[in-house]
Structures are given as structure tokens and as C-alpha cells.
Amino acid sequence: MSRVPGFDPATMSDEQRRVYEAVIAGPRRVVRGPVQVWLQNPGLAEHAQALGAYCRFGTSLPARLSELAIILTAVH
């Protein structure tokens, strides 16, 4: 049983759909985890997913070091 209710793209507002499509078109390619929760508030989702995508995919660090930094931050 999921703690976050499932969502149906067919029932999304225009703002939610815009953020959803941006996530699908970007490097994440799927909507899961916190992005799914953030979609309840599309204004938050737009900015939070952009920051997360930059931190994960947009830095000059090699992918392995970027993932390590993310994991170490989560542990801290």
C-alpha cells in the first residue's frame, strides 16, 4: 500500500500537467518519489524538481561523484 495516493495524468490541472510533462521530457524520464508528492502543489513541484534535476544532472561533477554527494548529503 502506497503512502502517497496514485495520480492519474488525465485528471491533472494544466499547471500539474505542465510540470509532469517537463519531468517526463527531462533526464528523470519518470515521475516517482518526491516529485509525485510535489505535484500536489505545482508551484512547488516546478521549482523543487528543477533544483533537484540541476543538483543531480546539471553539475560539472562526474555522475559517480554527483551520486556520492547526494548519498552523503542524505546520510548527513
C-alpha positions as CSV (number, residue, x, y, z in Angstrom):
1,M,0.0,0.0,0.0
2,S,1.4,3.3,-1.1
3,R,1.5,6.2,1.4
4,V,1.1,8.6,-1.5
5,P,-2.2,8.3,-3.4
6,G,-1.7,7.4,-7.1
7,F,-2.3,10.1,-9.6
8,D,-3.9,10.0,-13.0
9,P,-2.4,12.3,-15.6
10,A,-5.9,12.6,-17.2
11,T,-7.2,14.4,-14.0
12,M,-4.3,16.8,-13.6
13,S,-4.7,20.6,-13.7
14,D,-3.0,22.5,-16.5
15,E,-0.2,23.5,-14.1
16,Q,0.3,20.0,-12.9
17,R,0.4,18.6,-16.4
18,R,3.0,21.2,-17.4
19,V,5.3,20.2,-14.6
20,Y,4.6,16.5,-15.2
21,E,5.5,16.8,-18.9
22,A,8.7,18.7,-18.0
23,V,9.8,15.9,-15.7
24,I,9.0,13.2,-18.3
25,A,10.9,15.2,-21.0
26,G,13.9,15.8,-18.8
27,P,16.7,13.5,-17.5
28,R,14.4,11.9,-14.9
29,R,12.0,10.5,-17.5
30,V,9.6,9.2,-14.8
31,V,7.5,10.8,-12.1
32,R,8.1,9.0,-8.8
33,G,9.3,9.6,-5.3
34,P,9.1,13.2,-4.1
35,V,8.1,14.6,-7.5
36,Q,4.9,12.7,-7.2
37,V,4.2,14.3,-3.9
38,W,5.3,17.7,-5.1
39,L,2.8,17.6,-7.9
40,Q,0.0,18.2,-5.3
41,N,1.4,21.8,-5.4
42,P,2.6,22.5,-8.9
43,G,4.3,25.8,-7.9
44,L,6.5,23.9,-5.5
45,A,6.9,21.0,-7.9
46,E,8.2,23.2,-10.7
47,H,11.0,24.7,-8.6
48,A,11.9,21.7,-6.5
49,Q,12.2,19.4,-9.4
50,A,14.3,21.9,-11.3
51,L,16.7,22.3,-8.3
52,G,16.9,18.5,-7.9
53,A,17.5,17.9,-11.6
54,Y,20.3,20.5,-11.6
55,C,21.9,19.1,-8.5
56,R,21.8,15.6,-9.9
57,F,22.3,16.1,-13.6
58,G,23.5,19.7,-14.2
59,T,26.7,20.0,-12.3
60,S,30.3,19.6,-13.6
61,L,30.9,16.6,-11.4
62,P,31.1,13.2,-13.0
63,A,28.0,11.1,-12.5
64,R,29.5,8.8,-9.8
65,L,30.7,11.8,-7.7
66,S,27.4,13.5,-8.0
67,E,25.6,10.4,-6.8
68,L,28.1,10.1,-3.9
69,A,27.5,13.7,-2.9
70,I,23.7,13.1,-3.0
71,I,24.0,10.0,-0.8
72,L,26.4,11.7,1.7
73,T,24.0,14.6,2.0
74,A,21.1,12.3,2.6
75,V,23.1,10.5,5.3
76,H,24.1,13.7,7.0
